[in-house]
Amino acid sequence: MDEQIARTEKQLGAILRRVRKQARMSQGVLGEQINMRQGTISRLEAGEPAVQLHTLLEVLSALNLELVVRPRSQGRAIDIEDLF
């Protein structure tokens, strides 16, 4: 998988949804794997604010992803949204 940029909750949710589906996992199966409710996975993928950092890190780990913090690229937000 190529590196993907997310600057909003919705963009991050879309990435997580895409990776989960590529892994052929339902939200329920992912939730069971990390002892989390399907509704929590759904809210995270929908980009709802107020998802706990611990929840995000658990889902990233279950999907074999990691969070990388780096200086922000100079692309405009609208250009990045076009990637989704």
Rosetta constraint file for C-alpha pairs under 8 A:
AtomPair CA 4 CA 15 HARMONIC 7.67 0.50
AtomPair CA 5 CA 80 HARMONIC 7.39 0.50
AtomPair CA 6 CA 11 HARMONIC 5.10 0.50
AtomPair CA 6 CA 12 HARMONIC 5.12 0.50
AtomPair CA 6 CA 15 HARMONIC 7.89 0.50
AtomPair CA 6 CA 80 HARMONIC 7.92 0.50
AtomPair CA 7 CA 11 HARMONIC 6.55 0.50
AtomPair CA 7 CA 12 HARMONIC 7.32 0.50
AtomPair CA 7 CA 77 HARMONIC 7.59 0.50
AtomPair CA 8 CA 12 HARMONIC 6.33 0.50
AtomPair CA 8 CA 47 HARMONIC 7.76 0.50
AtomPair CA 9 CA 13 HARMONIC 6.08 0.50
AtomPair CA 9 CA 46 HARMONIC 7.96 0.50
AtomPair CA 9 CA 47 HARMONIC 4.35 0.50
AtomPair CA 9 CA 48 HARMONIC 6.62 0.50
AtomPair CA 9 CA 49 HARMONIC 6.69 0.50
AtomPair CA 10 CA 14 HARMONIC 6.13 0.50
AtomPair CA 10 CA 45 HARMONIC 7.25 0.50
AtomPair CA 10 CA 46 HARMONIC 6.09 0.50
AtomPair CA 10 CA 47 HARMONIC 3.91 0.50
AtomPair CA 10 CA 48 HARMONIC 7.26 0.50
AtomPair CA 11 CA 15 HARMONIC 6.36 0.50
AtomPair CA 11 CA 47 HARMONIC 7.19 0.50
AtomPair CA 11 CA 81 HARMONIC 7.44 0.50
AtomPair CA 11 CA 84 HARMONIC 7.28 0.50
AtomPair CA 12 CA 16 HARMONIC 6.29 0.50
AtomPair CA 12 CA 45 HARMONIC 7.40 0.50
AtomPair CA 12 CA 47 HARMONIC 6.87 0.50
AtomPair CA 13 CA 17 HARMONIC 6.09 0.50
AtomPair CA 13 CA 44 HARMONIC 5.76 0.50
AtomPair CA 13 CA 45 HARMONIC 3.71 0.50
AtomPair CA 13 CA 46 HARMONIC 5.60 0.50
AtomPair CA 13 CA 47 HARMONIC 4.96 0.50
AtomPair CA 14 CA 18 HARMONIC 6.10 0.50
AtomPair CA 14 CA 45 HARMONIC 6.01 0.50
AtomPair CA 14 CA 46 HARMONIC 7.34 0.50
AtomPair CA 14 CA 47 HARMONIC 7.74 0.50
AtomPair CA 14 CA 84 HARMONIC 7.48 0.50
AtomPair CA 15 CA 19 HARMONIC 6.20 0.50
AtomPair CA 16 CA 20 HARMONIC 6.04 0.50
AtomPair CA 16 CA 45 HARMONIC 6.27 0.50
AtomPair CA 16 CA 60 HARMONIC 7.78 0.50
AtomPair CA 17 CA 21 HARMONIC 6.13 0.50
AtomPair CA 17 CA 45 HARMONIC 5.72 0.50
AtomPair CA 18 CA 22 HARMONIC 6.13 0.50
AtomPair CA 19 CA 23 HARMONIC 6.23 0.50
AtomPair CA 19 CA 63 HARMONIC 7.08 0.50
AtomPair CA 20 CA 24 HARMONIC 6.41 0.50
AtomPair CA 20 CA 25 HARMONIC 5.59 0.50
AtomPair CA 20 CA 26 HARMONIC 7.29 0.50
AtomPair CA 20 CA 27 HARMONIC 7.86 0.50
AtomPair CA 20 CA 30 HARMONIC 7.92 0.50
AtomPair CA 20 CA 63 HARMONIC 6.63 0.50
AtomPair CA 21 CA 25 HARMONIC 5.69 0.50
AtomPair CA 21 CA 26 HARMONIC 7.11 0.50
AtomPair CA 23 CA 63 HARMONIC 7.93 0.50
AtomPair CA 25 CA 29 HARMONIC 6.03 0.50
AtomPair CA 25 CA 30 HARMONIC 6.32 0.50
AtomPair CA 26 CA 30 HARMONIC 6.28 0.50
AtomPair CA 27 CA 31 HARMONIC 6.03 0.50
AtomPair CA 27 CA 38 HARMONIC 5.45 0.50
AtomPair CA 27 CA 41 HARMONIC 6.11 0.50
AtomPair CA 27 CA 42 HARMONIC 6.91 0.50
AtomPair CA 28 CA 32 HARMONIC 6.13 0.50
AtomPair CA 28 CA 37 HARMONIC 7.27 0.50
AtomPair CA 28 CA 38 HARMONIC 4.84 0.50
AtomPair CA 29 CA 33 HARMONIC 6.18 0.50
AtomPair CA 30 CA 34 HARMONIC 6.65 0.50
AtomPair CA 30 CA 36 HARMONIC 7.98 0.50
AtomPair CA 30 CA 38 HARMONIC 7.77 0.50
AtomPair CA 30 CA 41 HARMONIC 7.90 0.50
AtomPair CA 30 CA 59 HARMONIC 7.92 0.50
AtomPair CA 30 CA 62 HARMONIC 7.35 0.50
AtomPair CA 31 CA 35 HARMONIC 5.65 0.50
AtomPair CA 31 CA 36 HARMONIC 4.42 0.50
AtomPair CA 31 CA 37 HARMONIC 5.40 0.50
AtomPair CA 31 CA 38 HARMONIC 5.36 0.50
AtomPair CA 31 CA 41 HARMONIC 6.68 0.50
AtomPair CA 32 CA 36 HARMONIC 6.09 0.50
AtomPair CA 32 CA 37 HARMONIC 7.30 0.50
AtomPair CA 32 CA 38 HARMONIC 7.99 0.50
AtomPair CA 33 CA 62 HARMONIC 7.43 0.50
AtomPair CA 34 CA 58 HARMONIC 6.94 0.50
AtomPair CA 34 CA 59 HARMONIC 7.53 0.50
AtomPair CA 34 CA 62 HARMONIC 6.99 0.50
AtomPair CA 36 CA 40 HARMONIC 6.81 0.50
AtomPair CA 36 CA 41 HARMONIC 7.54 0.50
AtomPair CA 37 CA 41 HARMONIC 6.82 0.50
AtomPair CA 38 CA 42 HARMONIC 6.22 0.50
AtomPair CA 39 CA 43 HARMONIC 6.17 0.50
AtomPair CA 40 CA 44 HARMONIC 6.24 0.50
AtomPair CA 41 CA 45 HARMONIC 6.17 0.50
AtomPair CA 41 CA 59 HARMONIC 7.99 0.50
AtomPair CA 42 CA 46 HARMONIC 6.08 0.50
AtomPair CA 43 CA 47 HARMONIC 6.40 0.50
AtomPair CA 43 CA 48 HARMONIC 5.53 0.50
AtomPair CA 43 CA 51 HARMONIC 7.85 0.50
AtomPair CA 44 CA 48 HARMONIC 5.96 0.50
AtomPair CA 44 CA 51 HARMONIC 6.55 0.50
AtomPair CA 44 CA 56 HARMONIC 7.63 0.50
AtomPair CA 51 CA 55 HARMONIC 6.74 0.50
AtomPair CA 51 CA 56 HARMONIC 7.19 0.50
AtomPair CA 52 CA 56 HARMONIC 6.59 0.50
AtomPair CA 53 CA 57 HARMONIC 6.20 0.50
AtomPair CA 54 CA 58 HARMONIC 6.15 0.50
AtomPair CA 55 CA 59 HARMONIC 6.31 0.50
AtomPair CA 56 CA 60 HARMONIC 6.13 0.50
AtomPair CA 57 CA 61 HARMONIC 6.11 0.50
AtomPair CA 57 CA 66 HARMONIC 7.87 0.50
AtomPair CA 57 CA 67 HARMONIC 7.93 0.50
AtomPair CA 58 CA 62 HARMONIC 6.21 0.50
AtomPair CA 59 CA 63 HARMONIC 6.21 0.50
AtomPair CA 60 CA 64 HARMONIC 6.17 0.50
AtomPair CA 60 CA 65 HARMONIC 4.80 0.50
AtomPair CA 60 CA 66 HARMONIC 5.92 0.50
AtomPair CA 60 CA 67 HARMONIC 7.62 0.50
AtomPair CA 61 CA 65 HARMONIC 5.56 0.50
AtomPair CA 61 CA 66 HARMONIC 6.64 0.50
AtomPair CA 75 CA 79 HARMONIC 6.46 0.50
AtomPair CA 75 CA 80 HARMONIC 6.92 0.50
AtomPair CA 76 CA 80 HARMONIC 6.58 0.50
AtomPair CA 77 CA 81 HARMONIC 6.17 0.50
AtomPair CA 78 CA 82 HARMONIC 6.39 0.50
AtomPair CA 79 CA 83 HARMONIC 7.18 0.50
AtomPair CA 80 CA 84 HARMONIC 7.61 0.50
